[in-house]
Amino acid sequence: MKRIVILIVLVVLAGVAGVVVRSASDGTVGQLRGLVSPHYAGDVRQEIRQNYQLAPGARVELTGLNGAVKIETSDTKTAEVYIERTASSQEALDRRKVTIEADANSLRIRGEKGDCGFWSRLFGGSSAAERVTLKLPRQISLYTKGVNGSFITSEIDGAVDIAGVNGRVQIASALGRATFKGINGNIFVGLKRIDDGVDLSGINGNIELQLGDDVNADLDARGMNGRIVSDLPNVSIDKSRRGSYWARIGNGGGGITAKGINGNIRLTRSPEAASAEEAEAGKN
């Protein structure tokens, strides 16, 4: 009896799949979606605006976000949060939650994936996303895990820990320890100095390290499917064996480690340092 029931279910699913395929060729997929989700024709939209006061050195956490993140920093104590949420239906928007928790020492923004049935996934009813824009104090530590979109931020006077981003990552500058793990996209990061080290692992993309003019560091890269190249005059690079590089920047010092990089690592001068050099050259 169970086998008969399973057979019937499979036949029904195959029939539905056939209808979807035929309808796609006739341009009527939207009509089918409309039968399942009457709000599909127009996206549902929600805005979240909140302000919080943060103490210097507060920790900012962003996790599980389905969309791009942009952060602007300045000499302020106020965190301004703006989140634009969109979905194919109100049901889909309600199903996916975005929570914000804050106190003087922390700000946490978390996306929670809601349960979604087979039919909603089949007809696009689960497509909910958010675009996050933050204005934050410069003196914070930043932790990010699980962002499906680009991640861009201006200067951070603190540690940076970025993991699981499906998109481009751009950090104007960071102080303290910097960690990048599991990034599917190119990385651009400015480093005024290297005190507590920089770790790069599991990166599927090119990496550009924009260094201050007085940065001294040693770079150890292993398991690379790419090269290390430098636009700087005070860098020596040694390729000891396939997939492994070692480089000394200036007088050496703080450690930069790279492992499992599918792309190139380029060492360049930070825009601020380059501008200072050009201004000095102009005087002479």
N, C-alpha and C positions, 0 to 999 in steps of 0.2 A: 504493500500500500504506500509506504514511504517513497519507494522508487517512482511510483506513478505520480505522486504529488510533486516530487523534485523535477520529473520530466515535464510536467505541465508548466511549472514555474519557469524552467529554462526556455520552453517554447514561447511563453508569453514575453519574456525578456528579449528573446531574439526578434519577435515580432515588433516590439517597441523600438528596438535598435534599427530595424529595417525601416520603420516609419520615419525615424529621425533622419536616417541617411537619405531617404527619398525626398523628405521635406526640405533638407538642406539644398538639394539640387533644384527644388522648385522655389526656394527663397521663402519658405513658410516656417522656418524654425522659430522666428519671433512669435508667430501665432500660437504654436504649441506651448512656448514658454508662457504666453499670456494666459493659457488655460490653467497652467499650474500656479503662476504667480501674476495676478492681475495688475501688480504695480511695476512689472518689469519694464514697461515702455519708458518710464522716467525714473531716474535715480532719486532715491530718498537721501536727504542731506541733513546733517546735524552739526552745530558748532558748539565747542566747549571753550570758554574763556575763564581763566582763573589767575589770581595773583597770590603770591606767597612771599613771606620774608625768610631769607636764608642767612645763616651765620657764615662768616669766612671759613672755607674748608669744608663746607657741607658736601654730602655725597648725593649725586644725582644718578638715578637708575632708570634706564629705559629698556623694557623687555617685551618680546612678543608682539612687535608692531608690524602691521601689514601696510607699509607705505613709507614714503620718504621722510627723513628727519632733517631739519635745519635749525642750527643753534647760533644765536648771536650773543656775544658776551661783552660786558663793559664793567666799569667800576661802579657797581650798584649792589644793593642788598636785596633787591626785589626780583623774584622769578615770575616772569609773565608766560603763561601757558596758553597756547591757542591750538586747538585740535579740530580739524575739519574731517568729519566722518561721512562716508558715502556708502550706499549699498543699493542693490537692485530692488529691494522691497523693504518696507518697514519691519516685516518679520525677520529678514536677514540682519537688519541693523540692530534689532532688539536681541537677537540671538548672540551676537558677538559683543562682549562687554569691554570697555576701557575704563580702568580704575586709576584714580589719582590719590596718593597718600602723601602728606607733607607735614613736617614740623620744622623747627629752626635748623636742625642738623641734617635733614634729608628731604629729597623729593623723589617719589617713585611713581612712574607712569607705566602701567602694565596692560597689555592687550590679552584678553582671554578668549580663546577660540571656543565658541559654543557648539553644542551638538547639532549635527546636521544629517538628515536622512538621505537615503539613496536618491529619491526623486528630486530633492532640492539640489543635490550635487549635479545630477544629470542635466537639469534645466537651468543651472546658473543661479539658483536662489540663495546660494551661500556666499555670494561675492560681496563681502563687506571689507572696507579698507579705511585707513585713516592717514592723514597728512599732518605731521606734527611740526609746529614752529615754536621755538622757545627763545626767550630773551632772559639770559642768566647772568649772575655775577661771574666775574672772571676767576675768582678764587674758589674753585670747587674741585672735587674729584669726580670723574665721569666713568660710569659703568654701563655698558650696552651689550645686550645679548638678544639675538633674534630679531633682525630688522630686514624686512623684505622691500628694499628700496635703497636709494642713495642716502649717505650719512655725511653731512657737512657741518662743520663747526668752526667758529673763529677761535681766538686764543684761549687756552685753558691754563691757568696757573695752578696745576695740580696733576695728579696721576690720571692716566687714561687707560681704560681696559675695554677693548672693542672685540666682540666675538659674534660669529654667526650672522654676518651681514651679506645679503644678496644684492650687491650694488656697489657703486663707487664710494670710497671712504676718503674724506678730505679733512685734515686737522691743520688749521693754520699754524698753530704752535702748541707745544705741550712742555710742561716742566714736571719733573718727577718721573716715576716709572711709566713706561708706555708699552702696552701689550696688545697685539693684534693677532687674532686666531680665527681660522675658518672663514676667510673673506673671499667671496666670489665676485671679484671686481678689482679695478686698479686702486692703489693707495697713494695718497700724497700727504706727507706729514712733515711739519716744520719742527725742528729741534734746536732750541736756543742753546741748550747744553744737555749733557748726558750725565746725570748723577746716579740714578738707581738702575740704569740699564734699559734696553729696548729689546723686546722679544717679538719675533715675527714667525708665525708657523701656519702651515696649511693655507697658503695664499694662492688663489688661482687668478693671477693678474700681475701686471707690472707694479713695481714699488719705486716711488721717488722720495728720497730722504733729503729734505731741504735744511741744510746745516748752517748754524751761525758761524761767523768768521773765526771765533775762538774755540770751536768745538774740537776736542781731542778724544779719539775713541779707537777701539779695535773692533773689527767686524769679522765674525766667524759664521760662514754660511755652509750648510751641508744639505745634500739631497735636493740640489737645485736643477731645474730644467730651464736654464737661462744663464745669463752672465751678470757680472758686476762691472759696471762702467762708471767712470767719474768725470765730471766736468771741472773738478777742483785741482789746483796745482800741487797741493801738499798731501797727496794720497798715493800710497804704494799698494799694488794689488798682486797677490800671488795665487795662482791656481795650482794646488798641489796634486789633485787627482780629479777625475771626472765627477762633476756635480758638486765639487767642494771648492770654496774660495776663502781666502783670508786677506783682509785689508787693514792697513794702518792709516788712520786719519790724523794728520798733524803729528803730535808727539805720542799718540796712543793714550789709552786710559779706559774710560767707561766702556762697558761691553755692549755690543749690538750682536744679537744672535738671530740667525735665520735658518729655518728648517722646513723642507717640503714646500719650496716656492716654485710655482709653475709660471715663470716670467722672469723679467730682468729686474735688477736692483740698480738704480741710478743715484749717484751722489751729486747733489747740486748745491749751489749757494742759496740761502734763503733770500726772498725778495728784499727784506730790510737790509741784510748785509750787503747785497748787491748794490742797492741804492746808495749806501754809505760809501762803498768803494768807488762808485761812479762820481759821487760828490767830491771825494778826496782827489780823484784823478783830475777832475775839472779845475781844482785849485792849483794844481801843478801845471 
